[in-house]
Amino acid sequence: MTGNSKLTTNRSEETLLRLQEALRRLLAGCPERTKHDGRISISRINAEAGLSSGAIYYYKEFVEEAKEILSNRKSSQADDSTEETLPQIEKLRLQRDKEKRLKEEYRSQRDQIKSFCDKVVAKNASLEFALFEALEKIESLEDEIRLTRVIEIKKVTPQ
């Protein structure tokens, strides 16, 4: 029985080391088993350590330490992030304003192009109609010429 409890203690120590290494990797920003998105939670530590779901909760002391580390990290990040987010928010606002201005310019250009196209189509239609009228006139004049007989006028000389 003593051998079995030794095995359990060794396993517990190994698991605790795995949890500590997982927390260290996540805090360092180089996870091996989870996404690298900067978020850290108890379940993410558990997943990074490669443990089955909820296994971390058997190590209550570690969970408490981890929660404390995470809350300290969040409060320090909140201080840093407010300083960083102001310029970031300003950049996003500038980008939004630029996109809005570009969108208005593109709409204006689109409207100008539509107007130009409408004028071209109207001019083309009037030219086609003028051509149609000219062809009709030419056809009617050709018909008139065909109907009219031209007689040569000869000078008659008296004999």
VMD Tcl script that builds the backbone (N, CA, C; Angstrom):
set m [mol new atoms 477]
animate dup $m
set s [atomselect $m all]
$s set {name element resname resid chain x y z} {
  {N N MET 1 A 0.800 -1.176 0.000}
  {CA C MET 1 A 0.000 0.000 0.000}
  {C C MET 1 A 0.854 1.256 0.000}
  {N N THR 2 A 2.004 1.201 0.646}
  {CA C THR 2 A 2.880 2.363 0.688}
  {C C THR 2 A 3.438 2.660 -0.687}
  {N N GLY 3 A 3.661 1.645 -1.499}
  {CA C GLY 3 A 4.171 1.840 -2.861}
  {C C GLY 3 A 3.163 2.570 -3.724}
  {N N ASN 4 A 1.893 2.256 -3.535}
  {CA C ASN 4 A 0.838 2.883 -4.326}
  {C C ASN 4 A 0.683 4.355 -3.956}
  {N N SER 5 A 0.815 4.721 -2.693}
  {CA C SER 5 A 0.685 6.124 -2.295}
  {C C SER 5 A 1.880 6.922 -2.786}
  {N N LYS 6 A 3.073 6.267 -2.859}
  {CA C LYS 6 A 4.255 6.933 -3.409}
  {C C LYS 6 A 4.044 7.259 -4.880}
  {N N LEU 7 A 3.456 6.293 -5.603}
  {CA C LEU 7 A 3.175 6.476 -7.026}
  {C C LEU 7 A 2.192 7.632 -7.220}
  {N N THR 8 A 1.178 7.702 -6.357}
  {CA C THR 8 A 0.193 8.775 -6.437}
  {C C THR 8 A 0.848 10.115 -6.141}
  {N N THR 9 A 1.725 10.182 -5.171}
  {CA C THR 9 A 2.410 11.419 -4.826}
  {C C THR 9 A 3.302 11.875 -5.971}
  {N N ASN 10 A 4.024 10.940 -6.578}
  {CA C ASN 10 A 4.872 11.298 -7.723}
  {C C ASN 10 A 4.031 11.828 -8.884}
  {N N ARG 11 A 2.896 11.160 -9.111}
  {CA C ARG 11 A 2.013 11.620 -10.193}
  {C C ARG 11 A 1.472 13.010 -9.882}
  {N N SER 12 A 1.102 13.225 -8.652}
  {CA C SER 12 A 0.574 14.530 -8.253}
  {C C SER 12 A 1.627 15.611 -8.437}
  {N N GLU 13 A 2.861 15.296 -8.053}
  {CA C GLU 13 A 3.947 16.270 -8.219}
  {C C GLU 13 A 4.213 16.541 -9.696}
  {N N GLU 14 A 4.188 15.480 -10.507}
  {CA C GLU 14 A 4.388 15.657 -11.956}
  {C C GLU 14 A 3.284 16.529 -12.540}
  {N N THR 15 A 2.068 16.255 -12.147}
  {CA C THR 15 A 0.928 17.032 -12.654}
  {C C THR 15 A 1.038 18.484 -12.216}
  {N N LEU 16 A 1.413 18.695 -10.968}
  {CA C LEU 16 A 1.587 20.053 -10.471}
  {C C LEU 16 A 2.680 20.781 -11.255}
  {N N LEU 17 A 3.784 20.086 -11.562}
  {CA C LEU 17 A 4.851 20.674 -12.378}
  {C C LEU 17 A 4.344 21.003 -13.785}
  {N N ARG 18 A 3.533 20.107 -14.335}
  {CA C ARG 18 A 2.970 20.365 -15.666}
  {C C ARG 18 A 2.079 21.599 -15.647}
  {N N LEU 19 A 1.300 21.748 -14.593}
  {CA C LEU 19 A 0.434 22.927 -14.466}
  {C C LEU 19 A 1.258 24.201 -14.339}
  {N N GLN 20 A 2.315 24.147 -13.529}
  {CA C GLN 20 A 3.164 25.326 -13.344}
  {C C GLN 20 A 3.863 25.700 -14.652}
  {N N GLU 21 A 4.339 24.690 -15.382}
  {CA C GLU 21 A 4.986 24.959 -16.673}
  {C C GLU 21 A 3.975 25.548 -17.669}
  {N N ALA 22 A 2.765 25.009 -17.649}
  {CA C ALA 22 A 1.720 25.521 -18.544}
  {C C ALA 22 A 1.420 26.983 -18.238}
  {N N LEU 23 A 1.315 27.309 -16.942}
  {CA C LEU 23 A 1.061 28.698 -16.544}
  {C C LEU 23 A 2.220 29.589 -16.976}
  {N N ARG 24 A 3.438 29.125 -16.786}
  {CA C ARG 24 A 4.614 29.902 -17.178}
  {C C ARG 24 A 4.611 30.153 -18.687}
  {N N ARG 25 A 4.308 29.110 -19.476}
  {CA C ARG 25 A 4.289 29.275 -20.939}
  {C C ARG 25 A 3.203 30.268 -21.363}
  {N N LEU 26 A 2.048 30.163 -20.742}
  {CA C LEU 26 A 0.955 31.082 -21.094}
  {C C LEU 26 A 1.298 32.519 -20.723}
  {N N LEU 27 A 1.891 32.695 -19.561}
  {CA C LEU 27 A 2.280 34.051 -19.145}
  {C C LEU 27 A 3.375 34.606 -20.052}
  {N N ALA 28 A 4.260 33.725 -20.521}
  {CA C ALA 28 A 5.344 34.152 -21.408}
  {C C ALA 28 A 4.842 34.404 -22.829}
  {N N GLY 29 A 3.640 33.923 -23.107}
  {CA C GLY 29 A 3.086 34.149 -24.447}
  {C C GLY 29 A 3.530 33.116 -25.454}
  {N N CYS 30 A 3.989 31.942 -25.002}
  {CA C CYS 30 A 4.391 30.885 -25.940}
  {C C CYS 30 A 3.718 29.563 -25.599}
  {N N PRO 31 A 2.408 29.491 -25.761}
  {CA C PRO 31 A 1.729 28.227 -25.476}
  {C C PRO 31 A 2.063 27.170 -26.524}
  {N N GLU 32 A 1.995 25.916 -26.109}
  {CA C GLU 32 A 2.294 24.811 -27.021}
  {C C GLU 32 A 1.028 24.085 -27.456}
  {N N ARG 33 A 0.020 24.027 -26.597}
  {CA C ARG 33 A -1.172 23.237 -26.889}
  {C C ARG 33 A -2.427 24.081 -27.116}
  {N N THR 34 A -2.371 25.340 -26.815}
  {CA C THR 34 A -3.557 26.195 -26.949}
  {C C THR 34 A -3.257 27.343 -27.909}
  {N N LYS 35 A -4.311 28.098 -28.226}
  {CA C LYS 35 A -4.146 29.242 -29.125}
  {C C LYS 35 A -3.255 30.293 -28.490}
  {N N HIS 36 A -2.558 31.007 -29.347}
  {CA C HIS 36 A -1.707 32.100 -28.867}
  {C C HIS 36 A -2.462 33.411 -29.085}
  {N N ASP 37 A -3.437 33.673 -28.205}
  {CA C ASP 37 A -4.208 34.907 -28.335}
  {C C ASP 37 A -4.098 35.789 -27.098}
  {N N GLY 38 A -3.229 35.405 -26.157}
  {CA C GLY 38 A -2.962 36.238 -25.000}
  {C C GLY 38 A -3.932 36.052 -23.843}
  {N N ARG 39 A -5.001 35.298 -24.065}
  {CA C ARG 39 A -5.956 35.096 -22.991}
  {C C ARG 39 A -5.506 33.933 -22.114}
  {N N ILE 40 A -5.685 34.095 -20.816}
  {CA C ILE 40 A -5.306 33.040 -19.877}
  {C C ILE 40 A -6.466 32.845 -18.908}
  {N N SER 41 A -6.842 31.598 -18.699}
  {CA C SER 41 A -7.871 31.246 -17.725}
  {C C SER 41 A -7.482 29.926 -17.089}
  {N N ILE 42 A -8.202 29.546 -16.090}
  {CA C ILE 42 A -7.924 28.281 -15.397}
  {C C ILE 42 A -8.095 27.112 -16.370}
  {N N SER 43 A -9.156 27.146 -17.141}
  {CA C SER 43 A -9.372 26.042 -18.095}
  {C C SER 43 A -8.299 26.037 -19.182}
  {N N ARG 44 A -7.810 27.206 -19.561}
  {CA C ARG 44 A -6.749 27.250 -20.560}
  {C C ARG 44 A -5.444 26.695 -19.982}
  {N N ILE 45 A -5.170 26.973 -18.717}
  {CA C ILE 45 A -3.984 26.403 -18.059}
  {C C ILE 45 A -4.106 24.883 -18.060}
  {N N ASN 46 A -5.312 24.392 -17.733}
  {CA C ASN 46 A -5.583 22.957 -17.713}
  {C C ASN 46 A -5.327 22.349 -19.091}
  {N N ALA 47 A -5.827 22.993 -20.135}
  {CA C ALA 47 A -5.648 22.495 -21.496}
  {C C ALA 47 A -4.178 22.557 -21.913}
  {N N GLU 48 A -3.490 23.626 -21.548}
  {CA C GLU 48 A -2.073 23.781 -21.892}
  {C C GLU 48 A -1.227 22.712 -21.209}
  {N N ALA 49 A -1.629 22.304 -20.020}
  {CA C ALA 49 A -0.893 21.262 -19.293}
  {C C ALA 49 A -1.192 19.885 -19.873}
  {N N GLY 50 A -2.211 19.791 -20.714}
  {CA C GLY 50 A -2.546 18.508 -21.331}
  {C C GLY 50 A -3.312 17.595 -20.402}
  {N N LEU 51 A -4.041 18.169 -19.471}
  {CA C LEU 51 A -4.801 17.372 -18.513}
  {C C LEU 51 A -6.237 17.198 -18.991}
  {N N SER 52 A -6.906 16.196 -18.423}
  {CA C SER 52 A -8.304 15.992 -18.775}
  {C C SER 52 A -9.136 17.135 -18.185}
  {N N SER 53 A -10.324 17.289 -18.723}
  {CA C SER 53 A -11.183 18.403 -18.347}
  {C C SER 53 A -11.435 18.438 -16.841}
  {N N GLY 54 A -11.136 19.562 -16.221}
  {CA C GLY 54 A -11.395 19.761 -14.800}
  {C C GLY 54 A -10.357 19.176 -13.865}
  {N N ALA 55 A -9.310 18.552 -14.376}
  {CA C ALA 55 A -8.298 17.918 -13.520}
  {C C ALA 55 A -7.569 18.954 -12.668}
  {N N ILE 56 A -7.493 20.171 -13.143}
  {CA C ILE 56 A -6.776 21.225 -12.415}
  {C C ILE 56 A -7.410 21.504 -11.050}
  {N N TYR 57 A -8.716 21.269 -10.942}
  {CA C TYR 57 A -9.424 21.606 -9.705}
  {C C TYR 57 A -9.095 20.658 -8.547}
  {N N TYR 58 A -8.368 19.581 -8.819}
  {CA C TYR 58 A -7.876 18.721 -7.735}
  {C C TYR 58 A -6.710 19.383 -7.007}
  {N N TYR 59 A -6.143 20.418 -7.596}
  {CA C TYR 59 A -4.994 21.134 -7.022}
  {C C TYR 59 A -5.468 22.521 -6.598}
  {N N LYS 60 A -6.205 22.549 -5.505}
  {CA C LYS 60 A -6.862 23.786 -5.051}
  {C C LYS 60 A -5.865 24.899 -4.754}
  {N N GLU 61 A -4.738 24.549 -4.152}
  {CA C GLU 61 A -3.736 25.576 -3.838}
  {C C GLU 61 A -3.214 26.214 -5.126}
  {N N PHE 62 A -2.940 25.376 -6.117}
  {CA C PHE 62 A -2.449 25.902 -7.400}
  {C C PHE 62 A -3.507 26.791 -8.047}
  {N N VAL 63 A -4.761 26.353 -7.988}
  {CA C VAL 63 A -5.849 27.134 -8.591}
  {C C VAL 63 A -5.930 28.502 -7.928}
  {N N GLU 64 A -5.827 28.555 -6.619}
  {CA C GLU 64 A -5.873 29.833 -5.907}
  {C C GLU 64 A -4.699 30.729 -6.305}
  {N N GLU 65 A -3.497 30.133 -6.364}
  {CA C GLU 65 A -2.316 30.904 -6.780}
  {C C GLU 65 A -2.487 31.431 -8.205}
  {N N ALA 66 A -2.988 30.558 -9.080}
  {CA C ALA 66 A -3.177 30.947 -10.480}
  {C C ALA 66 A -4.200 32.072 -10.592}
  {N N LYS 67 A -5.285 31.965 -9.842}
  {CA C LYS 67 A -6.308 33.020 -9.882}
  {C C LYS 67 A -5.732 34.350 -9.411}
  {N N GLU 68 A -4.902 34.291 -8.379}
  {CA C GLU 68 A -4.279 35.514 -7.866}
  {C C GLU 68 A -3.337 36.115 -8.910}
  {N N ILE 69 A -2.522 35.254 -9.531}
  {CA C ILE 69 A -1.604 35.728 -10.581}
  {C C ILE 69 A -2.394 36.350 -11.723}
  {N N LEU 70 A -3.478 35.684 -12.115}
  {CA C LEU 70 A -4.287 36.189 -13.228}
  {C C LEU 70 A -4.963 37.510 -12.879}
  {N N SER 71 A -5.452 37.645 -11.649}
  {CA C SER 71 A -6.098 38.912 -11.277}
  {C C SER 71 A -5.070 40.041 -11.213}
  {N N ASN 72 A -3.858 39.748 -10.706}
  {CA C ASN 72 A -2.792 40.764 -10.698}
  {C C ASN 72 A -2.414 41.148 -12.122}
  {N N ARG 73 A -2.354 40.147 -12.977}
  {CA C ARG 73 A -1.993 40.387 -14.385}
  {C C ARG 73 A -3.061 41.249 -15.071}
  {N N LYS 74 A -4.328 40.943 -14.788}
  {CA C LYS 74 A -5.414 41.710 -15.404}
  {C C LYS 74 A -5.398 43.156 -14.952}
  {N N SER 75 A -5.143 43.379 -13.656}
  {CA C SER 75 A -5.136 44.759 -13.171}
  {C C SER 75 A -3.951 45.532 -13.737}
  {N N SER 76 A -2.789 44.882 -13.861}
  {CA C SER 76 A -1.640 45.585 -14.449}
  {C C SER 76 A -1.842 45.802 -15.943}
  {N N GLN 77 A -2.494 44.846 -16.593}
  {CA C GLN 77 A -2.782 45.027 -18.021}
  {C C GLN 77 A -3.808 46.121 -18.228}
  {N N ALA 78 A -4.733 46.246 -17.316}
  {CA C ALA 78 A -5.753 47.291 -17.446}
  {C C ALA 78 A -5.099 48.653 -17.398}
  {N N ASP 79 A -4.104 48.825 -16.504}
  {CA C ASP 79 A -3.391 50.097 -16.440}
  {C C ASP 79 A -2.630 50.352 -17.732}
  {N N ASP 80 A -1.943 49.324 -18.231}
  {CA C ASP 80 A -1.179 49.459 -19.475}
  {C C ASP 80 A -2.094 49.661 -20.667}
  {N N SER 81 A -3.196 48.921 -20.676}
  {CA C SER 81 A -4.057 48.957 -21.847}
  {C C SER 81 A -4.766 50.290 -21.992}
  {N N THR 82 A -5.069 50.981 -20.881}
  {CA C THR 82 A -5.716 52.281 -21.030}
  {C C THR 82 A -4.771 53.268 -21.695}
  {N N GLU 83 A -3.483 53.160 -21.383}
  {CA C GLU 83 A -2.519 54.040 -22.031}
  {C C GLU 83 A -2.362 53.673 -23.503}
  {N N GLU 84 A -2.399 52.367 -23.792}
  {CA C GLU 84 A -2.216 51.919 -25.174}
  {C C GLU 84 A -3.488 52.080 -25.989}
  {N N THR 85 A -4.648 51.910 -25.363}
  {CA C THR 85 A -5.879 51.952 -26.132}
  {C C THR 85 A -6.248 53.355 -26.573}
  {N N LEU 86 A -5.837 54.376 -25.844}
  {CA C LEU 86 A -6.167 55.731 -26.291}
  {C C LEU 86 A -5.591 56.017 -27.666}
  {N N PRO 87 A -4.283 55.794 -27.879}
  {CA C PRO 87 A -3.785 56.002 -29.239}
  {C C PRO 87 A -4.410 55.025 -30.227}
  {N N GLN 88 A -4.677 53.817 -29.760}
  {CA C GLN 88 A -5.271 52.829 -30.643}
  {C C GLN 88 A -6.680 53.253 -31.038}
  {N N ILE 89 A -7.432 53.766 -30.080}
  {CA C ILE 89 A -8.783 54.241 -30.376}
  {C C ILE 89 A -8.715 55.427 -31.323}
  {N N GLU 90 A -7.742 56.305 -31.083}
  {CA C GLU 90 A -7.576 57.465 -31.963}
  {C C GLU 90 A -7.237 57.018 -33.386}
  {N N LYS 91 A -6.373 56.005 -33.498}
  {CA C LYS 91 A -6.030 55.467 -34.822}
  {C C LYS 91 A -7.263 54.899 -35.505}
  {N N LEU 92 A -8.074 54.166 -34.747}
  {CA C LEU 92 A -9.293 53.591 -35.315}
  {C C LEU 92 A -10.265 54.679 -35.752}
  {N N ARG 93 A -10.365 55.744 -34.951}
  {CA C ARG 93 A -11.241 56.859 -35.336}
  {C C ARG 93 A -10.751 57.529 -36.618}
  {N N LEU 94 A -9.440 57.745 -36.686}
  {CA C LEU 94 A -8.872 58.350 -37.893}
  {C C LEU 94 A -9.123 57.462 -39.106}
  {N N GLN 95 A -8.933 56.170 -38.917}
  {CA C GLN 95 A -9.169 55.233 -40.018}
  {C C GLN 95 A -10.635 55.253 -40.432}
  {N N ARG 96 A -11.543 55.299 -39.441}
  {CA C ARG 96 A -12.976 55.361 -39.733}
  {C C ARG 96 A -13.312 56.623 -40.519}
  {N N ASP 97 A -12.762 57.760 -40.066}
  {CA C ASP 97 A -13.028 59.023 -40.752}
  {C C ASP 97 A -12.484 59.009 -42.176}
  {N N LYS 98 A -11.309 58.431 -42.346}
  {CA C LYS 98 A -10.704 58.333 -43.679}
  {C C LYS 98 A -11.575 57.466 -44.583}
  {N N GLU 99 A -12.045 56.342 -44.059}
  {CA C GLU 99 A -12.906 55.460 -44.847}
  {C C GLU 99 A -14.214 56.148 -45.214}
  {N N LYS 100 A -14.747 56.933 -44.274}
  {CA C LYS 100 A -15.981 57.663 -44.533}
  {C C LYS 100 A -15.769 58.693 -45.652}
  {N N ARG 101 A -14.656 59.435 -45.569}
  {CA C ARG 101 A -14.339 60.440 -46.583}
  {C C ARG 101 A -14.147 59.783 -47.953}
  {N N LEU 102 A -13.420 58.657 -47.969}
  {CA C LEU 102 A -13.203 57.949 -49.239}
  {C C LEU 102 A -14.518 57.446 -49.823}
  {N N LYS 103 A -15.390 56.949 -48.955}
  {CA C LYS 103 A -16.674 56.451 -49.413}
  {C C LYS 103 A -17.483 57.572 -50.050}
  {N N GLU 104 A -17.448 58.763 -49.431}
  {CA C GLU 104 A -18.168 59.912 -49.990}
  {C C GLU 104 A -17.568 60.323 -51.330}
  {N N GLU 105 A -16.228 60.326 -51.414}
  {CA C GLU 105 A -15.569 60.650 -52.684}
  {C C GLU 105 A -15.957 59.657 -53.767}
  {N N TYR 106 A -15.959 58.360 -53.431}
  {CA C TYR 106 A -16.310 57.329 -54.410}
  {C C TYR 106 A -17.759 57.471 -54.858}
  {N N ARG 107 A -18.646 57.807 -53.934}
  {CA C ARG 107 A -20.050 58.016 -54.312}
  {C C ARG 107 A -20.175 59.204 -55.260}
  {N N SER 108 A -19.440 60.288 -54.959}
  {CA C SER 108 A -19.468 61.467 -55.811}
  {C C SER 108 A -18.943 61.123 -57.211}
  {N N GLN 109 A -17.833 60.396 -57.261}
  {CA C GLN 109 A -17.276 59.987 -58.555}
  {C C GLN 109 A -18.261 59.100 -59.311}
  {N N ARG 110 A -18.899 58.184 -58.599}
  {CA C ARG 110 A -19.880 57.298 -59.225}
  {C C ARG 110 A -21.020 58.111 -59.827}
  {N N ASP 111 A -21.523 59.106 -59.073}
  {CA C ASP 111 A -22.617 59.932 -59.566}
  {C C ASP 111 A -22.195 60.742 -60.787}
  {N N GLN 112 A -20.970 61.270 -60.768}
  {CA C GLN 112 A -20.462 62.020 -61.918}
  {C C GLN 112 A -20.338 61.124 -63.141}
  {N N ILE 113 A -19.846 59.932 -62.941}
  {CA C ILE 113 A -19.695 58.992 -64.058}
  {C C ILE 113 A -21.062 58.602 -64.614}
  {N N LYS 114 A -22.047 58.372 -63.723}
  {CA C LYS 114 A -23.397 58.045 -64.188}
  {C C LYS 114 A -23.971 59.194 -65.009}
  {N N SER 115 A -23.777 60.410 -64.516}
  {CA C SER 115 A -24.279 61.580 -65.224}
  {C C SER 115 A -23.624 61.686 -66.607}
  {N N PHE 116 A -22.310 61.489 -66.650}
  {CA C PHE 116 A -21.586 61.532 -67.920}
  {C C PHE 116 A -22.102 60.457 -68.872}
  {N N CYS 117 A -22.307 59.254 -68.352}
  {CA C CYS 117 A -22.814 58.160 -69.188}
  {C C CYS 117 A -24.199 58.476 -69.729}
  {N N ASP 118 A -25.057 59.069 -68.889}
  {CA C ASP 118 A -26.394 59.442 -69.341}
  {C C ASP 118 A -26.318 60.466 -70.474}
  {N N LYS 119 A -25.407 61.439 -70.330}
  {CA C LYS 119 A -25.248 62.454 -71.385}
  {C C LYS 119 A -24.743 61.816 -72.674}
  {N N VAL 120 A -23.800 60.888 -72.564}
  {CA C VAL 120 A -23.262 60.209 -73.751}
  {C C VAL 120 A -24.355 59.406 -74.437}
  {N N VAL 121 A -25.155 58.707 -73.654}
  {CA C VAL 121 A -26.240 57.910 -74.230}
  {C C VAL 121 A -27.252 58.822 -74.920}
  {N N ALA 122 A -27.585 59.940 -74.284}
  {CA C ALA 122 A -28.543 60.877 -74.888}
  {C C ALA 122 A -27.990 61.452 -76.192}
  {N N LYS 123 A -26.722 61.850 -76.184}
  {CA C LYS 123 A -26.099 62.403 -77.391}
  {C C LYS 123 A -26.070 61.354 -78.504}
  {N N ASN 124 A -25.741 60.122 -78.143}
  {CA C ASN 124 A -25.691 59.038 -79.113}
  {C C ASN 124 A -27.073 58.807 -79.720}
  {N N ALA 125 A -28.095 58.849 -78.888}
  {CA C ALA 125 A -29.461 58.656 -79.389}
  {C C ALA 125 A -29.850 59.778 -80.342}
  {N N SER 126 A -29.498 61.027 -79.988}
  {CA C SER 126 A -29.857 62.142 -80.883}
  {C C SER 126 A -29.089 62.038 -82.202}
  {N N LEU 127 A -27.834 61.618 -82.153}
  {CA C LEU 127 A -27.063 61.442 -83.391}
  {C C LEU 127 A -27.640 60.326 -84.250}
  {N N GLU 128 A -28.040 59.232 -83.608}
  {CA C GLU 128 A -28.647 58.137 -84.376}
  {C C GLU 128 A -29.943 58.593 -85.034}
  {N N PHE 129 A -30.728 59.385 -84.307}
  {CA C PHE 129 A -31.978 59.866 -84.886}
  {C C PHE 129 A -31.690 60.818 -86.048}
  {N N ALA 130 A -30.702 61.708 -85.876}
  {CA C ALA 130 A -30.342 62.631 -86.965}
  {C C ALA 130 A -29.853 61.842 -88.179}
  {N N LEU 131 A -29.084 60.784 -87.950}
  {CA C LEU 131 A -28.611 59.938 -89.049}
  {C C LEU 131 A -29.788 59.251 -89.734}
  {N N PHE 132 A -30.729 58.769 -88.938}
  {CA C PHE 132 A -31.921 58.127 -89.498}
  {C C PHE 132 A -32.692 59.110 -90.380}
  {N N GLU 133 A -32.881 60.345 -89.878}
  {CA C GLU 133 A -33.581 61.364 -90.665}
  {C C GLU 133 A -32.827 61.686 -91.947}
  {N N ALA 134 A -31.488 61.785 -91.861}
  {CA C ALA 134 A -30.681 62.094 -93.047}
  {C C ALA 134 A -30.797 60.972 -94.074}
  {N N LEU 135 A -30.747 59.730 -93.611}
  {CA C LEU 135 A -30.877 58.595 -94.543}
  {C C LEU 135 A -32.258 58.584 -95.198}
  {N N GLU 136 A -33.295 58.923 -94.438}
  {CA C GLU 136 A -34.650 58.999 -94.996}
  {C C GLU 136 A -34.716 60.082 -96.079}
  {N N LYS 137 A -34.112 61.232 -95.799}
  {CA C LYS 137 A -34.110 62.345 -96.768}
  {C C LYS 137 A -33.365 61.934 -98.036}
  {N N ILE 138 A -32.208 61.294 -97.848}
  {CA C ILE 138 A -31.422 60.843 -99.007}
  {C C ILE 138 A -32.236 59.862 -99.839}
  {N N GLU 139 A -32.903 58.937 -99.177}
  {CA C GLU 139 A -33.711 57.948 -99.876}
  {C C GLU 139 A -34.845 58.613 -100.651}
  {N N SER 140 A -35.490 59.590 -100.019}
  {CA C SER 140 A -36.599 60.270 -100.712}
  {C C SER 140 A -36.075 61.076 -101.908}
  {N N LEU 141 A -34.911 61.705 -101.759}
  {CA C LEU 141 A -34.340 62.453 -102.889}
  {C C LEU 141 A -33.936 61.524 -104.019}
  {N N GLU 142 A -33.388 60.353 -103.682}
  {CA C GLU 142 A -33.022 59.388 -104.722}
  {C C GLU 142 A -34.264 58.908 -105.463}
  {N N ASP 143 A -35.360 58.691 -104.712}
  {CA C ASP 143 A -36.610 58.285 -105.361}
  {C C ASP 143 A -37.114 59.389 -106.295}
  {N N GLU 144 A -37.003 60.636 -105.853}
  {CA C GLU 144 A -37.443 61.765 -106.661}
  {C C GLU 144 A -36.617 61.877 -107.944}
  {N N ILE 145 A -35.313 61.629 -107.817}
  {CA C ILE 145 A -34.435 61.685 -108.994}
  {C C ILE 145 A -34.813 60.583 -109.968}
  {N N ARG 146 A -35.102 59.406 -109.482}
  {CA C ARG 146 A -35.470 58.295 -110.356}
  {C C ARG 146 A -36.772 58.594 -111.106}
  {N N LEU 147 A -37.688 59.251 -110.432}
  {CA C LEU 147 A -38.970 59.542 -111.052}
  {C C LEU 147 A -38.874 60.687 -112.068}
  {N N THR 148 A -37.969 61.546 -111.856}
  {CA C THR 148 A -37.831 62.679 -112.752}
  {C C THR 148 A -37.000 62.239 -113.949}
  {N N ARG 149 A -37.547 62.520 -115.143}
  {CA C ARG 149 A -36.811 62.172 -116.344}
  {C C ARG 149 A -36.067 63.390 -116.795}
  {N N VAL 150 A -34.892 63.147 -117.072}
  {CA C VAL 150 A -34.087 64.248 -117.551}
  {C C VAL 150 A -34.030 64.123 -119.078}
  {N N ILE 151 A -34.403 65.191 -119.732}
  {CA C ILE 151 A -34.355 65.202 -121.191}
  {C C ILE 151 A -33.276 66.166 -121.586}
  {N N GLU 152 A -32.515 65.693 -122.519}
  {CA C GLU 152 A -31.436 66.552 -122.993}
  {C C GLU 152 A -32.030 67.636 -123.853}
  {N N ILE 153 A -31.522 68.775 -123.648}
  {CA C ILE 153 A -31.968 69.880 -124.477}
  {C C ILE 153 A -30.910 70.046 -125.554}
  {N N LYS 154 A -31.374 69.915 -126.759}
  {CA C LYS 154 A -30.458 70.054 -127.864}
  {C C LYS 154 A -30.795 71.359 -128.573}
  {N N LYS 155 A -29.814 71.910 -129.079}
  {CA C LYS 155 A -29.993 73.141 -129.821}
  {C C LYS 155 A -30.416 72.751 -131.233}
  {N N VAL 156 A -31.503 73.281 -131.611}
  {CA C VAL 156 A -32.002 72.951 -132.932}
  {C C VAL 156 A -31.514 74.035 -133.901}
  {N N THR 157 A -30.920 73.583 -134.876}
  {CA C THR 157 A -30.409 74.542 -135.847}
  {C C THR 157 A -31.375 74.569 -137.052}
  {N N PRO 158 A -31.667 75.770 -137.596}
  {CA C PRO 158 A -32.585 75.832 -138.728}
  {C C PRO 158 A -31.869 75.347 -140.007}
  {N N GLN 159 A -32.529 74.736 -140.791}
  {CA C GLN 159 A -31.978 74.201 -142.013}
  {C C GLN 159 A -32.358 74.927 -143.183}
}
mol reanalyze $m
mol bondsrecalc $m
mol representation Tube
mol addrep $m
